Amino acid sequence: MAIKDSRNGKIIRNYSIDDLKDAANLMRGYNLVALCAAGSGHAGGTLSIMDITAALYLRIADHDPGDPSWSARDRIVWSTGHKAPSLYLGLAFAGFCPLDDVVLLRKLWSAFQGHPHWLKLPGVEVSTGSLGQGLSIAVGIALAAKLDGKSHKTFCIMGDGEQQEGQVWEAAMEAAHHKLDNLIAIVDCNRLQIDGRVSQVMNIDPLGAKYRTFAWEVLRVNGHDMAQVVAALEQAKAGCGKPVVILADTVKGKGVKFMEDIAGWHGKAPTHDELIRGLTELGLAERIPYQRLLGRARTYQAEVDRRLNAKMPKFSRNYWWNEAENMKVKMEPTRKGFGQSLAQNGDDERVVCLGLDISSSITISDFYTAKPERKRRWLSMGIAEQSATSVAAGLAKEGKLPVLGTYGTFAAARNLDQIRTSVCYGNFNVLIAGAHGGVSVGPDGATHQALEDLFAICSLPNMSVVVPSDVVETRKATDYLLLRRQGPKYIRFAREATPVISDDRTPFVFGHANVIRFREENPIFAEAFETVLASDYQNENEDLAIIACGPMVPEAMRAAWILKNDFGYESRVVNLHTLKPIDAAAIVRAARETSVIVTAEEHQIGALAWRVSGVITETPALFGLPVITGAIGVNDRFGESGAPWELIKEFELSAEHIAKKAIELMEAKGSRKAEKQEHSFISP
Ligand SMILES: Cc1ncc(C[n+]2csc(CCOP(=O)(O)OP(=O)(O)O)c2C)c(N)n1
């Protein structure tokens, strides 16, 4: 049992208990360096799992760094995907990749994604990040081994908060039913999750008794006592005729006193000073060449910056946000508007908010922050998006106004059938917040970037869908959806701070688009534009229209500025904040009056683009009229890790990309006009 040369079965190195303790300590240090270099990530849980990581990767698992896909290797599934840095360090210490490279964690184009992706780094067994799925994958891998008569083991590492996902228990049942004595689950019981103590967010105890009832063998260890950890893993590997779960009691943030047992360190990275304090506590300030490693990360980043900038469309000057002398803009995350509205409207006794263990960053907890008496109507559901969605339907049926929210991918995809059947079919008043929408979520990477949610959500009968463009509009939209709109409703907002382009005087009417026109440069960006309800707008015979939603509206406005300044083109920006019901009249007018339409969405191309095209192709008034269209959005790719604005550039979602597309379409319009003129000249 160990790291082997698969060609001859020779053990590459034997690790004693003391060696493993030392390796785990070093891994903790390298982890802090990587997190600090990334500027984000999960300190708490990566530190709590590190002793188990060292034992598993350096002594227990049979694997060969020289042949990562050796068919007889033990498989290790990290269901708890946010602990990716621990996995990377396990691999690096075992020799699968250079240790120095782990410092490229969460950087654009790096193999060390915020959540593991098996197609990017050899040794990573599966791609994870959406909690609660790994044990099922491990069941599949263990079943395949049985079918093929192979004797390797499958390990699956989970968190204790993760046990709240119902899918874990479906997999647990399957494992016992199929007598998977080749499956070993490990639960990192550090007793904390994002919103606080596991026992308070959604109690999972008695966990051992639950697994026992599901016919598993249960071992309990101190997850920081290396001898105990190794003994339990060896016992589990020896087999006992049924699946085994090791419940490892751990401390979140273990090894760094100021991080230990503090929920706030769940999703946080140390600053440079904190890194030095942490390394000193671990006795590693002299042993780990952290300055050199941070330098390596900086050099990599400089190359990313250079390559990205080289790829950007170029214009007569730099129009990027707040880089010009004038046109300055304030940035604020749209998500804040959601919290402001809940704080404002939460006195209505019908309003109930459901917590899904990501409450403060999506601002749903603003519902009770200033008014603790509302806690009675705060219903913590744990990490259980599917059940919570149906619970919301039940609450709505009894007259409540339930609100639930989480990352858009978990709020609209994981629970899609529950939204469809429990909520939409019954036409219940449930408000769902798809938070952190789009690639601009940043370094968490593909698993956390909702890019398909609007396809699914817009397809559902009875559903209303709003994608507000800035923090102010998010507040207004939430006000309306929460208390005035009947039926199921979805609001999608973003994580990153984006330009504030409206104020209290700006019109917002659900279901009715706004038209935004660039007038002239101004010290303040928003004041360079005039905004009116689309139905009040008088045609100005603009050259083209840009129809956008969400934070792509400010990008469309910036594109209008570029197009006017560099090319003299007038653009009609249509803020189509309500995707459903769609403002067909605003689209038809834009098509008829400009004949060139660019759509812009922070989503896979189509949620907006195809809905707009649908209106154009189905409207009799436009039959036979030439309308040239182009779409800006994510082009059939998964997202990846990177800084939010880097990803806007990488996925070609910026104003510069909108302007470039608009110019292409304008050229097509020009050549069409020329063709037409030529044609009428030849045939009188
Ligand atoms: C399906 C899903 N819902 C929500 C999240 C967001 N999320 C990431 S980590 C986390 C808390 C996990 O708690 P736990 O399993 O106890 O891990 P640990 O505290 O050890 O880091 C949540 C809710 C997610 N990644 N996947």
The ligand as an SDF file (V2000), in Angstrom:
LIG
                    3D

 26 27  0  0  0  0  0  0  0  0999 V2000
  -24.7480   22.0400   -4.2530 C   0  0  0  0  0  0  0  0  0  0  0  0
  -23.9480   23.1130   -3.6110 C   0  0  0  0  0  0  0  0  0  0  0  0
  -24.5750   24.0020   -2.8390 N   0  0  0  0  0  0  0  0  0  0  0  0
  -23.8730   24.9990   -2.2560 C   0  0  0  0  0  0  0  0  0  0  0  0
  -22.5260   25.0960   -2.4350 C   0  0  0  0  0  0  0  0  0  0  0  0
  -21.7450   26.2430   -1.8230 C   0  0  0  0  0  0  0  0  0  0  0  0
  -20.8750   25.7500   -0.7170 N   0  0  0  0  0  0  0  0  0  0  0  0
  -19.5650   25.5470   -0.8940 C   0  0  0  0  0  0  0  0  0  0  0  0
  -18.8170   24.9590    0.4610 S   0  0  0  0  0  0  0  0  0  0  0  0
  -20.2520   24.9710    1.3450 C   0  0  0  0  0  0  0  0  0  0  0  0
  -20.2670   24.5340    2.7800 C   0  0  0  0  0  0  0  0  0  0  0  0
  -19.7460   23.1550    2.9360 C   0  0  0  0  0  0  0  0  0  0  0  0
  -19.7160   22.7620    4.2650 O   0  0  0  0  0  0  0  0  0  0  0  0
  -18.9560   21.4540    4.6620 P   0  0  0  0  0  0  0  0  0  0  0  0
  -19.3790   20.3390    3.8060 O   0  0  0  0  0  0  0  0  0  0  0  0
  -19.1210   21.2510    6.1270 O   0  0  0  0  0  0  0  0  0  0  0  0
  -17.4470   21.7710    4.2880 O   0  0  0  0  0  0  0  0  0  0  0  0
  -16.3110   22.4390    5.1930 P   0  0  0  0  0  0  0  0  0  0  0  0
  -16.9770   23.1940    6.2780 O   0  0  0  0  0  0  0  0  0  0  0  0
  -15.5140   21.3310    5.7330 O   0  0  0  0  0  0  0  0  0  0  0  0
  -15.5270   23.3010    4.2730 O   0  0  0  0  0  0  0  0  0  0  0  0
  -21.3020   25.4320    0.5440 C   0  0  0  0  0  0  0  0  0  0  0  0
  -22.6900   25.5840    0.9910 C   0  0  0  0  0  0  0  0  0  0  0  0
  -21.9150   24.1380   -3.2680 C   0  0  0  0  0  0  0  0  0  0  0  0
  -20.6130   24.1810   -3.5450 N   0  0  0  0  0  0  0  0  0  0  0  0
  -22.6390   23.1490   -3.8130 N   0  0  0  0  0  0  0  0  0  0  0  0
  1  2  1  0
  2  3  1  0
  2 26  2  0
  3  4  2  0
  4  5  1  0
  5  6  1  0
  5 24  2  0
  6  7  1  0
  7  8  2  0
  7 22  1  0
  8  9  1  0
  9 10  1  0
 10 11  1  0
 10 22  2  0
 11 12  1  0
 12 13  1  0
 13 14  1  0
 14 15  2  0
 14 16  1  0
 14 17  1  0
 17 18  1  0
 18 19  2  0
 18 20  1  0
 18 21  1  0
 22 23  1  0
 24 25  1  0
 24 26  1  0
M  CHG  1   7   1
M  END
$$$$
